[in-house]
Amino acid sequence: MKYIIILGDGMADRPVPELNNLTPLQKARKPNMDFIAKNGHMGLVRTIPKGMPPGSDTANLSVLGIDPVIYHTGRSSLEAVSIGINLNKNDLAYRCNLVTINCEGDIMSDHSAGEISTDEAKILIEDLAKALDIELHVGTSYRHCLVIRDGTPGSVTIPPHDFTGQKFKNRFPQGENSELFSSLIKKSWKILENHPVNLERIRQGKNPANSIWLWGEGKAPALPSFYDKYALTGAVISAVDLIKGIGISIGFESINVRGATGTLHTNYAGKAAAALDALKAKDFVYLHIEAPDECSHRGKIYDKVLAIEYIDEKIIAPVIEELNKRGDDYSILVMPDHPTPLDIMTHTDDPVPFAYYRKNAPANNNPSITGFDEINAAKTGVYIEKGHILMDEFIV
C-alpha cells in the first residue's frame, strides 16, 4: 500500500460574500477532490487542540499523527532543523520575518515583504546579521531564523500575519528578551530603509523589506519516529522550512523541488512529479502546498479559489492517474491543516474537512455528499476531536 497526503495549507474558510456566500472550497472547480469525497470517507477533524495557538506547527504535527500537547516545543526550532541549524538543549530559535511596515502610520503593511525572493532576502539577512552582530540564518523567501545560544525562554510574541493592515507598535515582543527583540526590530529599520535591494524593489513597484519581525520561540525538538510508530518509510515535499523540519525530525527524507515557492505561482507539476517518484521507493509521502494560506493572509479571494483549483488540477489529478496506471494499491488523503478565513486573514482553531480514498475499498456511497468542502464534511456527522488520531484511521 502506498500512502499520500496532499495538504492545502489554510484551504478551509468561511462563507465569503464576494463568492455568493460560498467558501473557496465550495466555489472552486475541483473534480478530483470531489471524487475522493464522494467515493471515499469524509468528515471533520480538529487539528488544533483546545487552548493551543492555531499555528501551522501544531496543525501539521496533528495531521502527521503526533500529539502536539505532548511534543510541541515551538515553531522556530522545527524551521531551524530544516535550515540545518544545530540546536543544543538550552538554545532558542525565533522566526525572523522580513516585513513591510509603514512606520509613520504605525501599520504592518505586509507580513511577507511582497513575497520577497530568497536571493534578495539572503543579501538582506546576511547584512543584518553582520550589522546587528546576531546569529541570523537564511531560510526561504521572507522566512528566516534567529538563534540565541544558552538563552532564557519566556518571550511572548505575535506573528505578523495576525495583524497585517493593523497597528504594530503595540504588538512588540513582551516577556523575556523583549527589550533585545524590540531593539533589534527598530535597529533594522535604519539598515534596511535605503538598502540597495529595497531601493530596487521600490523602483520595480514592489513592497520593500524594511523591517524584521521576531516571533515563535522554540527549543530543540524531540519528535517520535514515524517509522517506529507506523512501520512506513516517508518523504516530505514542501517549500516551507517548518514542514520540512517536521518531516526531517520524524525521520522523513525532505525532497526539494526547483521552483517551489510557497506562493500561488509555485511549481505544482514539479511537486506532483517528485511525489510520484518518491512513492517508488517510499511508503508514504506528505505533500504540502502553502499557496491557499498565503492567499488568505493577503486577502486575495479569487487567488485562493485559483490555488485550490491548481492543487486539484496540477497535483491530485496526475497523482491519481499515475498511481492507477502503476496498478499500486494506494490511499490518498486531502485536507487543510487549519482554516485561514479571508475575512480575518489569519488562522483559527475550527475543525477542518478531510477526505480519503482507498483504491479497491468500499466507498461511503452517501448520495447526499456532493463534493469536498466544509459543509459536506459536516453533513457526514463524522467528527474526530483529536487530530493525531486521524492518521491511525488513514493507515491500515
Disulfide bonds with the S-S distance in Angstrom:
none
